[in-house]
Amino acid sequence: MRASRIAASYGARVAVAESGRFGGTCVNVGCIPKKLFAYAAHYREDFEVARSFGWTTGEPSFDWKVLVANKDREIARLNGVYESLLTGAGVTILRGRASVVDAHTVEVNGARHAAKHILVATGSWPQVPQIPGRELAITSNEAFFLEALPRRALVVGGGYIALEFASIFNGLGVETTLAYRGPRLLRGFDAELGEHIASEMRKKGIVIRLQSNPARLERGIRITYEDGSTQETDLVLFATGRKPNTAGLGLEGAGVKLDREGAVVVDAYSRSSVASVHAIGDVANRLNLTPVATAEGMGLAKTLFRNEPTPVDHVNVATAVFSDPNIATVGLSEEAARASHGAVDVYKTSFRALKHTLGGHEERTFMKLVVDAASQRVLGAHMIGPDAGEIIQGVAIAVKLGATKAQFDATIGIHPTAAEEFVTMRQKATS
Ligand SMILES: Cc1cc2nc3c(=O)[nH]c(=O)nc-3n(C[C@H](O)[C@H](O)[C@H](O)COP(=O)(O)OP(=O)(O)OC[C@H]3O[C@@H](n4cnc5c(N)ncnc54)[C@H](O)[C@@H]3O)c2cc1C
């Protein structure tokens, strides 16, 4: 979307081949419907908290079909908006599955199209482990279109998609188990985030099984784990990773190098081993987030059609996990900072948000700053708590600019907020 629209605005003649719906994964089966579902799920708690502020709400009830229908209507609207953005920019739309024939030829529906440049932006696809009964499970792709909510669900995985769906199901009243083969959730994130979120999600009623991996599924659905233990559930969702969408694309035949995961190997300018073929987004498997994909697309359009070689800077990209509570992070985890910088100062705090003080709600907000001991630059900021994504987005600017801890401290907070804690943490936790 972004690469073609911007390239067209720079005067390139552009065609887009799309086999699915406009907007890609994010709009159709990713970020947008996921966040709408997360909002829906959080109302359960909001109704409870409202009572502590004097509201009588009656017994709330939830209608899954209404949520899905309203979500589908909004997504259909967005599909139309995206399509008209393309046509409005003068981009030709080719509906169908594309494959690459050679360095300058793409085939769509049997018709061949010659191009000076080819951009592969085919995204990624959920991976399901090769275990007996895997066909009984679903992935995030199907979760957005379930006919009905199950009574019980097992979500398998420990990454952001698994945590988000476990929180969504749990919030909507499904008895939810989260099973992850590793010792701690959110591998690659700051270790304390993984620990704290597990404790918060457990408090909200999710059963979390760590070092626990399904070995077999049988109709019912009966799960047998690798350790021999069993469980019955009504729905199994695998959120066990995604693979770059390059199968059957013809890239290897055209001489384009793929890595072991199947991702297109690219340089900093998103150029593949074939000079006229480029790749951006999940299919290049650098940092698989929508704003990163669009930045890569924008950079490529500038590089190719504006004579402005623009590499994409993947450093200090902020990201959020829309679990309940939310998680957001920018920069280095404490572990990564210690590995790359040696001595680091760590500041952290954990508290009950003001909103939860009247009702005795148990949720705790967690915040952490990781600071380079030598330069005092803030290397990482991490948070678990309401609106963590909204808060970390602002903090990310400071981290990107290389702000020091003293500069954070010199910033006067907004009171009373949770965010002000990021500029008032004075006590070093460890150093
Ligand atoms: C459940 C879920 C939640 C997510 N939540 C977030 C989030 O909150 N924030 C965030 O930043 N990221 C999120 N992501 C990740 C984000 O969706 C991806 O990083 C982003 O969509 C990648 O964009 P892309 O352009 O590379 O690929 P995609 O968005 O996957 O687009 C690829 C497009 O190519 C089309 N296509 C594929 N093969 C062909 C072919 N051969 N011919 C023609 N068309 C083809 C597909 O139909 C699709 O429209 C989420 C992902 C998932 C699955």
The ligand as an SDF file (V2000), in Angstrom:
LIG
                    3D

 53 58  0  0  0  0  0  0  0  0999 V2000
   -3.0320  -11.2690   14.9950 C   0  0  0  0  0  0  0  0  0  0  0  0
   -2.0070  -10.2200   14.5980 C   0  0  0  0  0  0  0  0  0  0  0  0
   -1.9390   -9.0400   15.3010 C   0  0  0  0  0  0  0  0  0  0  0  0
   -1.0130   -8.0740   14.9490 C   0  0  0  0  0  0  0  0  0  0  0  0
   -0.9840   -6.9290   15.6780 N   0  0  0  0  0  0  0  0  0  0  0  0
   -0.1040   -5.9560   15.3530 C   0  0  0  0  0  0  0  0  0  0  0  0
   -0.0860   -4.7290   16.0680 C   0  0  0  0  0  0  0  0  0  0  0  0
   -0.8670   -4.5260   17.0030 O   0  0  0  0  0  0  0  0  0  0  0  0
    0.7950   -3.7750   15.6930 N   0  0  0  0  0  0  0  0  0  0  0  0
    1.6730   -3.9720   14.6500 C   0  0  0  0  0  0  0  0  0  0  0  0
    2.4550   -3.0710   14.3470 O   0  0  0  0  0  0  0  0  0  0  0  0
    1.6890   -5.1320   13.9710 N   0  0  0  0  0  0  0  0  0  0  0  0
    0.8210   -6.1240   14.2850 C   0  0  0  0  0  0  0  0  0  0  0  0
    0.8120   -7.2980   13.5740 N   0  0  0  0  0  0  0  0  0  0  0  0
    1.8130   -7.4850   12.5120 C   0  0  0  0  0  0  0  0  0  0  0  0
    1.3970   -6.7920   11.2270 C   0  0  0  0  0  0  0  0  0  0  0  0
    0.0960   -7.2220   10.8710 O   0  0  0  0  0  0  0  0  0  0  0  0
    2.3820   -7.1100   10.1210 C   0  0  0  0  0  0  0  0  0  0  0  0
    3.6850   -6.8020   10.5510 O   0  0  0  0  0  0  0  0  0  0  0  0
    2.0670   -6.3060    8.8710 C   0  0  0  0  0  0  0  0  0  0  0  0
    0.7550   -6.5830    8.4130 O   0  0  0  0  0  0  0  0  0  0  0  0
    3.0780   -6.6300    7.7710 C   0  0  0  0  0  0  0  0  0  0  0  0
    2.7380   -5.9520    6.6010 O   0  0  0  0  0  0  0  0  0  0  0  0
    3.1770   -6.5290    5.1870 P   0  0  0  0  0  0  0  0  0  0  0  0
    2.8100   -5.4680    4.2060 O   0  0  0  0  0  0  0  0  0  0  0  0
    4.5560   -7.0160    5.2360 O   0  0  0  0  0  0  0  0  0  0  0  0
    2.2890   -7.8300    4.9590 O   0  0  0  0  0  0  0  0  0  0  0  0
    0.7240   -8.0790    5.0240 P   0  0  0  0  0  0  0  0  0  0  0  0
    0.0160   -7.0420    5.7830 O   0  0  0  0  0  0  0  0  0  0  0  0
    0.5700   -9.4890    5.4440 O   0  0  0  0  0  0  0  0  0  0  0  0
    0.2590   -7.9280    3.5170 O   0  0  0  0  0  0  0  0  0  0  0  0
    0.5950   -8.8600    2.5490 C   0  0  0  0  0  0  0  0  0  0  0  0
   -0.4530   -8.8110    1.4590 C   0  0  0  0  0  0  0  0  0  0  0  0
    0.0260   -9.5440    0.3420 O   0  0  0  0  0  0  0  0  0  0  0  0
   -1.0450  -10.3050   -0.1910 C   0  0  0  0  0  0  0  0  0  0  0  0
   -0.4250  -11.4310   -0.8870 N   0  0  0  0  0  0  0  0  0  0  0  0
    0.3440  -12.4260   -0.3520 C   0  0  0  0  0  0  0  0  0  0  0  0
    0.8160  -13.2210   -1.3310 N   0  0  0  0  0  0  0  0  0  0  0  0
    0.3650  -12.7120   -2.4980 C   0  0  0  0  0  0  0  0  0  0  0  0
    0.5220  -13.0910   -3.8700 C   0  0  0  0  0  0  0  0  0  0  0  0
    1.2780  -14.1200   -4.2270 N   0  0  0  0  0  0  0  0  0  0  0  0
   -0.0830  -12.3350   -4.8120 N   0  0  0  0  0  0  0  0  0  0  0  0
   -0.8260  -11.2480   -4.4640 C   0  0  0  0  0  0  0  0  0  0  0  0
   -1.0200  -10.8650   -3.1880 N   0  0  0  0  0  0  0  0  0  0  0  0
   -0.4180  -11.5800   -2.2290 C   0  0  0  0  0  0  0  0  0  0  0  0
   -1.8720  -10.6790    1.0210 C   0  0  0  0  0  0  0  0  0  0  0  0
   -3.2080  -10.9730    0.6350 O   0  0  0  0  0  0  0  0  0  0  0  0
   -1.7670   -9.4280    1.8730 C   0  0  0  0  0  0  0  0  0  0  0  0
   -2.8180   -8.5240    1.5830 O   0  0  0  0  0  0  0  0  0  0  0  0
   -0.1240   -8.2830   13.8690 C   0  0  0  0  0  0  0  0  0  0  0  0
   -0.1960   -9.4740   13.1420 C   0  0  0  0  0  0  0  0  0  0  0  0
   -1.1280  -10.4270   13.5020 C   0  0  0  0  0  0  0  0  0  0  0  0
   -1.1990  -11.7020   12.7110 C   0  0  0  0  0  0  0  0  0  0  0  0
  1  2  1  0
  2  3  1  0
  2 52  2  0
  3  4  2  0
  4  5  1  0
  4 50  1  0
  5  6  2  0
  6  7  1  0
  6 13  1  0
  7  8  2  0
  7  9  1  0
  9 10  1  0
 10 11  2  0
 10 12  1  0
 12 13  2  0
 13 14  1  0
 14 15  1  0
 14 50  1  0
 15 16  1  0
 16 17  1  0
 16 18  1  0
 18 19  1  0
 18 20  1  0
 20 21  1  0
 20 22  1  0
 22 23  1  0
 23 24  1  0
 24 25  2  0
 24 26  1  0
 24 27  1  0
 27 28  1  0
 28 29  2  0
 28 30  1  0
 28 31  1  0
 31 32  1  0
 32 33  1  0
 33 34  1  0
 33 48  1  0
 34 35  1  0
 35 36  1  0
 35 46  1  0
 36 37  1  0
 36 45  1  0
 37 38  2  0
 38 39  1  0
 39 40  1  0
 39 45  2  0
 40 41  1  0
 40 42  2  0
 42 43  1  0
 43 44  2  0
 44 45  1  0
 46 47  1  0
 46 48  1  0
 48 49  1  0
 50 51  2  0
 51 52  1  0
 52 53  1  0
M  END
$$$$
